[in-house]
Amino acid sequence: MPKITIHHPGGEQSSFELSKALVSIGRGPDNDIVLPDGSSSGNHAILKRTANGDFSVTDLGSTNHTHVNDKKIQALDLLDGDVVLFGDTRAVYSSEISTGKGGSNRPAVSSAPPPPSHGKISAPPSFSPQEKREQGAAKPAKRHQKKVAHADDGAGAGGCFALLMLPLLLVLCLFAGMEARHYFSTDKKLLHEELLELYHARQAADAAAEAAIPDKEI
């Protein structure tokens, strides 16, 4: 029957036959195997019978961890002669089932979960010569597209300015038409010249009317 021998810090040894399918180990008094060493956790680990009759050891998230043959483990099937550390407490697993397979001749492989992956940096994609030529030919087209976009922006600004100037141009054209019509329908006088003459005549009439009014006595 498999058994585990605990080597206490003071030099004493305690052997326990593993007759149960599940055996708890730790510092707490509720464990099947109580470890007096303060470096072990209250519920440090469990031993569980496997299909072939041997036992596996599983760490229960202890503070000082569980080691098998000097390798930290999370869970591992034990073989005859394996040295297990529960914190600082040393134990030796013995089994007739796996005699000659464990101990120092057995490579202890840690079954602790792998560290979280932060993502792999993928290598840059490789392109064939044909793909490179196609990409090179596509670049001028992109630059041309940018230039066209800029030209469109300028055309849009020019269109807004033209809309603002359109009413002024219409007024100027209307005035020019009136000038030409008046010029040919009169004695070749421009409309604005005649308007100026009327304005000056009106000013002279107003000045004469004011001069004709006698001064009021105060």
C-alpha positions as semicolon CSV with decimal commas, in nm:
position;residue;x (nm);y (nm);z (nm)
1;M;0,000;0,000;0,000
2;P;0,137;0,346;-0,084
3;K;0,250;0,555;0,209
4;I;0,405;0,892;0,280
5;T;0,673;0,958;0,540
6;I;0,688;1,304;0,699
7;H;1,031;1,426;0,815
8;H;0,969;1,685;1,086
9;P;1,215;1,973;1,142
10;G;1,324;1,825;1,476
11;G;1,436;1,500;1,309
12;E;1,130;1,289;1,392
13;Q;0,954;1,087;1,125
14;S;0,590;0,993;1,086
15;S;0,470;0,739;0,828
16;F;0,109;0,733;0,707
17;E;-0,044;0,455;0,500
18;L;-0,265;0,604;0,230
19;S;-0,574;0,385;0,272
20;K;-0,827;0,655;0,179
21;A;-0,891;0,769;-0,178
22;L;-0,851;1,132;-0,073
23;V;-0,606;1,248;0,196
24;S;-0,576;1,610;0,308
25;I;-0,247;1,756;0,433
26;G;-0,190;2,086;0,615
27;R;-0,131;2,269;0,940
28;G;-0,499;2,276;1,037
29;P;-0,625;2,010;1,283
30;D;-0,905;1,906;1,047
31;N;-0,655;1,750;0,801
32;D;-0,591;1,376;0,770
33;I;-0,217;1,446;0,804
34;V;-0,138;1,743;1,030
35;L;0,189;1,928;0,967
36;P;0,315;2,116;1,276
37;D;0,559;2,324;1,072
38;G;0,449;2,690;1,054
39;S;0,561;2,722;0,690
40;S;0,273;2,503;0,571
41;S;-0,075;2,641;0,513
42;G;-0,387;2,543;0,706
43;N;-0,510;2,337;0,409
44;H;-0,193;2,292;0,210
45;A;-0,248;2,002;-0,034
46;I;-0,442;1,685;-0,102
47;L;-0,332;1,337;-0,208
48;K;-0,573;1,163;-0,446
49;R;-0,566;0,798;-0,555
50;T;-0,519;0,756;-0,931
51;A;-0,650;0,482;-1,162
52;N;-0,339;0,263;-1,120
53;G;-0,349;0,279;-0,739
54;D;-0,077;0,540;-0,692
55;F;-0,150;0,892;-0,568
56;S;-0,129;1,240;-0,714
57;V;-0,056;1,555;-0,515
58;T;-0,243;1,882;-0,573
59;D;-0,150;2,214;-0,414
60;L;-0,447;2,404;-0,267
61;G;-0,312;2,752;-0,329
62;S;-0,075;2,741;-0,035
63;T;0,141;3,037;0,061
64;N;0,476;2,854;0,038
65;H;0,370;2,618;-0,242
66;T;0,429;2,246;-0,295
67;H;0,743;2,106;-0,457
68;V;0,822;1,762;-0,597
69;N;1,189;1,683;-0,643
70;D;1,271;2,054;-0,597
71;K;1,024;2,164;-0,867
72;K;0,719;2,373;-0,779
73;I;0,402;2,200;-0,894
74;Q;0,030;2,260;-0,902
75;A;-0,073;1,896;-0,955
76;L;0,140;1,590;-1,032
77;D;0,115;1,210;-1,022
78;L;0,358;1,071;-0,763
79;L;0,600;0,782;-0,814
80;D;0,793;0,575;-0,564
81;G;1,077;0,774;-0,409
82;D;0,945;1,119;-0,495
83;V;1,047;1,386;-0,240
84;V;0,763;1,627;-0,166
85;L;0,800;1,960;0,016
86;F;0,491;2,110;0,180
87;G;0,633;2,452;0,253
88;D;0,948;2,355;0,444
89;T;0,822;2,015;0,559
90;R;0,990;1,728;0,373
91;A;0,801;1,410;0,286
92;V;0,892;1,097;0,089
93;Y;0,634;0,902;-0,111
94;S;0,671;0,523;-0,119
95;S;0,481;0,285;-0,344
96;E;0,528;-0,077;-0,454
97;I;0,328;-0,003;-0,767
98;S;0,582;0,239;-0,916
99;T;0,899;0,106;-0,751
100;G;1,214;0,207;-0,940
101;K;1,037;0,472;-1,151
102;G;1,050;0,775;-0,923
103;G;1,294;0,944;-0,691
104;S;1,596;1,123;-0,829
105;N;1,582;0,921;-1,154
106;R;1,243;1,071;-1,244
107;P;1,236;1,412;-1,408
108;A;0,990;1,621;-1,213
109;V;0,775;1,812;-1,457
110;S;0,583;2,101;-1,312
111;S;0,217;2,094;-1,406
112;A;0,157;2,449;-1,288
113;P;-0,058;2,649;-1,532
114;P;0,146;2,838;-1,791
115;P;0,182;3,215;-1,748
116;P;-0,080;3,423;-1,924
117;S;-0,002;3,501;-2,282
118;H;0,035;3,868;-2,371
119;G;-0,003;3,803;-2,740
120;K;0,256;3,701;-2,994
121;I;0,426;3,948;-3,221
122;S;0,365;3,818;-3,567
123;A;0,631;3,855;-3,831
124;P;0,561;4,109;-4,104
125;P;0,390;3,954;-4,407
126;S;0,609;3,862;-4,697
127;F;0,507;3,959;-5,049
128;S;0,601;3,809;-5,380
129;P;0,778;4,029;-5,641
130;Q;0,452;4,051;-5,837
131;E;0,261;4,173;-5,528
132;K;0,532;4,431;-5,455
133;R;0,507;4,566;-5,811
134;E;0,130;4,586;-5,780
135;Q;0,159;4,774;-5,451
136;G;0,415;5,013;-5,600
137;A;0,186;5,083;-5,893
138;A;-0,103;5,154;-5,661
139;K;0,082;5,425;-5,463
140;P;0,078;5,700;-5,734
141;A;-0,295;5,646;-5,773
142;K;-0,340;5,725;-5,402
143;R;-0,137;6,045;-5,435
144;H;-0,347;6,145;-5,736
145;Q;-0,661;6,089;-5,536
146;K;-0,535;6,321;-5,265
147;K;-0,459;6,595;-5,520
148;V;-0,804;6,560;-5,670
149;A;-0,957;6,591;-5,325
150;H;-0,764;6,914;-5,267
151;A;-0,876;7,052;-5,602
152;D;-1,234;6,978;-5,512
153;D;-1,192;7,169;-5,189
154;G;-1,067;7,474;-5,379
155;A;-1,351;7,448;-5,629
156;G;-1,599;7,443;-5,345
157;A;-1,452;7,760;-5,195
158;G;-1,451;7,930;-5,537
159;G;-1,815;7,834;-5,590
160;C;-1,917;8,000;-5,263
161;F;-1,733;8,319;-5,361
162;A;-1,904;8,320;-5,703
163;L;-2,244;8,291;-5,538
164;L;-2,165;8,589;-5,317
165;M;-2,045;8,802;-5,612
166;L;-2,337;8,713;-5,841
167;P;-2,582;8,975;-5,703
168;L;-2,319;9,250;-5,734
169;L;-2,246;9,150;-6,094
170;L;-2,618;9,158;-6,174
171;V;-2,649;9,511;-6,034
172;L;-2,346;9,627;-6,231
173;C;-2,482;9,473;-6,552
174;L;-2,820;9,637;-6,495
175;F;-2,659;9,976;-6,439
176;A;-2,438;9,936;-6,746
177;G;-2,744;9,853;-6,953
178;M;-2,925;10,162;-6,827
179;E;-2,618;10,377;-6,906
180;A;-2,601;10,244;-7,262
181;R;-2,974;10,289;-7,323
182;H;-2,969;10,646;-7,191
183;Y;-2,657;10,728;-7,392
184;F;-2,811;10,629;-7,723
185;S;-3,159;10,770;-7,648
186;T;-3,034;11,117;-7,546
187;D;-2,777;11,358;-7,674
188;K;-2,501;11,110;-7,600
189;K;-2,506;11,183;-7,230
190;L;-2,435;10,917;-6,980
191;L;-2,697;10,848;-6,719
192;H;-2,475;10,917;-6,425
193;E;-2,365;11,251;-6,577
194;E;-2,726;11,360;-6,614
195;L;-2,802;11,249;-6,260
196;L;-2,511;11,458;-6,136
197;E;-2,640;11,762;-6,328
198;L;-2,986;11,719;-6,177
199;Y;-2,832;11,689;-5,835
200;H;-2,629;12,008;-5,876
201;A;-2,932;12,194;-6,019
202;R;-3,142;12,087;-5,723
203;Q;-2,875;12,208;-5,482
204;A;-2,859;12,549;-5,662
205;A;-3,241;12,586;-5,649
206;D;-3,246;12,508;-5,280
207;A;-2,972;12,764;-5,215
208;A;-3,162;13,033;-5,412
209;A;-3,484;12,959;-5,223
210;E;-3,309;12,997;-4,890
211;A;-3,152;13,328;-5,002
212;A;-3,494;13,469;-5,102
213;I;-3,644;13,416;-4,756
214;P;-3,591;13,737;-4,548
215;D;-3,420;13,711;-4,216
216;K;-3,657;13,700;-3,920
217;E;-3,616;13,967;-3,658
218;I;-3,544;13,842;-3,317
